[in-house]
Amino acid sequence: MLSSTELINRSGRVTMIGLDFGSTTSSAMMATALVGLSSATGRMELGSPRVVYRSDPVFTPFDGERIDSICLNDHIDRWIRESGIAEKTFFAGGVIITGLAARQANAVEIVKLIGDRIGEAVIATADDPCLESWLAFMGSCSTLSRYHCRIPFINLDIGGGTTNPAFGIDGDVRHTGCYFVGARHFRFNPGTYRLIGLSSYGRALLNALGIKKQIGQDFETDETGAILSFYIAALEAIAQGNVEFFSSPIAGRYQQIPFAFESGGKKPAIVFSGGVGELVYRESQGKGLPGTTYYGDLGIDLARLIVRSPILSGHIMDLIPENQGRATVYGLTLHSMEISGQTIFLSSNDILPCRSFPIVARLPIDADAEQLRKAVLMVESTARGGCIQVLPGTTQGSESMKVRENPADNALEKVKTFGQRLRHVCTQVMLKQPIVVLVSENYGLVLGNYASNWRQEPFNFVVIDEIPDRQAHFVNIGRLQNTIVPVSFYGVC
C-alpha cells in the first residue's frame, strides 16, 4: 500500500471487507483506502489504508459435521452493524473458509451464500490453501520483507487445522504450501487433557504413535509429548524445505501441498502468524499464556515448544510481523485484489460483474493464431465465460515462457496483431461466451478496439489493463466504479 503523498489524481476512498472463518476462530475487518495514480509507477493503486473496523475473534460455529450457517450469518450481521457500513457498498474484499472448517460438509454452500450476500466484487472461496498462504504472508510480513529486502522470509501461518507456509523476498511471494499441522486436531475439556473430539488426522497420528485413547479418556504427559514432538519436527522440516520428512506414510498424510524453496544460499528469517503464531510472540515477549488447554486444544503447548526450538525461534525477538493472529483477514481485506487501469474496454455496460471465470491460458503478446484458437475454444467450452492473461512477451527459443521486461514488446504493432488475430479466431469459432482479457500494460482500450473491430463484432469482450501477472486458476471482476474495476484472483498456483 502507498502513502497519500505517493498518489496523484485521487478519486476518493473505497471500502473493503475481509471475513476469515478458520478451524478455531472467525473474524472480520473493514478498511478504506485511497484510489489514485502512483507517482512512482504511473499505475492506478490503493494507498493510505485505514482499518475502520476490527472484530474480536469468535469461535467458528459448527453443528456436527457442518458449519452452523444461522450462527455464522448472525456474526456477519453483527459485524456489519457494528462497522456502520452498508453491505452493498463494498468495493472489494475477500471471504475465505480455511483449515478444518473448509473441509466441513457444507463449506462450499456457505461460501456461495456469503459471496452472494455481500456482493459481486468480493472473492469468496473455501479450501484454497495456496491463496491462504499468500494472503497470510502479505498480511503478516510483507512490510518487514520489503524493509529487509535482501533477506528471504518464511511466514508460517499456524492455526487450528493447518500450517500455511509462504516464502518471499522483498515483499514478493515466491513459493507456498500447506500442511495439516494445527492445534485443533485434538480437542479437550479446557483445563484438562480429557479428549472430547479429534479429526481424522488426529486419529491417524494416534494410531501411528501407538496411543490407544478414546473420547472421554485423559492423555498422559508422554502421550501429549509424543504428539507435540511430531508437530514440532514437521514444522522444522517445513521451515527448512525438507520435503523428505513427509515421505513416510504418516507424515505424508499431513502434507497437502509440498513446500520447497530456493533461497539463493541465504538463510531465511522465520516469522509466524495465525492463532498459534500470536501465542508464540506472547510467550517470547514474556506476556504469559493462559493455563492448560485454555482454548480446548494444543495451541498453547505448541507455541511454547516453537519458542524453544533453535530452528524455529531464531528471529522471534528481532523480526516481529504485523497483525499476527489477524494476518489472513488483513491480507484478505487489503491484498486480495488488484485495481484496473483507467482505459479498460467493455463491449457492453452490463457485462460486469464476471464471477469465477476460469483462467484458460497465459499467452505472450506475440501469440500465434493456433495458440489463440486453443484458448478461445476453451473459453467457449466453459459454462459462463473465461479469461486469458496476456504476458508482455517471451524469450525466443526457451521451452518455458519467460516475461521480458522490454517496453518494445508492447509496441502498437504487436497489440494490433494480437487483437486482429483474436477477432479472427473468435469469428471462426463463433464465440458466444464472454471473454475477459487481462494485460499488464496500459493498452486495454486499444486492444479491445482491434479485437472487436471498433465494436462492430458481436462478441462479449472485457479487456482490463495494468493488472500484474498473478498465477491463478480463477478471476473475479467487479462492477465499474469511477472508470476502474476490482480484479480478484483465487485458486492461486
Secondary structure, 3 states (H helix, E strand, C coil): CECHHHEECCCCEEEEEEEEECCCEEEEEEEEEEEEEECCCCCEEEEEEEEEEECCCEECCEECCEECHHHHHHHHHHHHHHHCCCHHHCCEEEEEECHHHHHCCCHHHHHHHHHHHHCCCEEEEECCHHHHHHHHHHHHCHHHHHHCCCCCEEEEEECCCCEEEEEEECCEEEEECEECCCCCCEEECCCCCEEEEECHHHHHHHHHHCCCCCCCCECCHHHHHHHHHHHHHHHHHHHCCCHHHHHCHHHHHCEEECCCCCCCCCCCEEEEEHHHHHHHHHHHCCCCCCCCCCCCCCHHHHHHHHHHCCCCCCCCCCCCCCCHHHHHHHHHHHHCEEECCCCCEECCCCCCCEEEEEEEEEEECCCCHHHHHHHHHHHHCCCCCEEEEEECCCCCCCCCCCCCCCHHHHCHHHHHHHHHHHHHHHHHHCCCCCEEEEECCCCHHHHHHHHHCCCCCCCCEEEECCCCCCCEEEEEECCCECCECEEEEEEEC
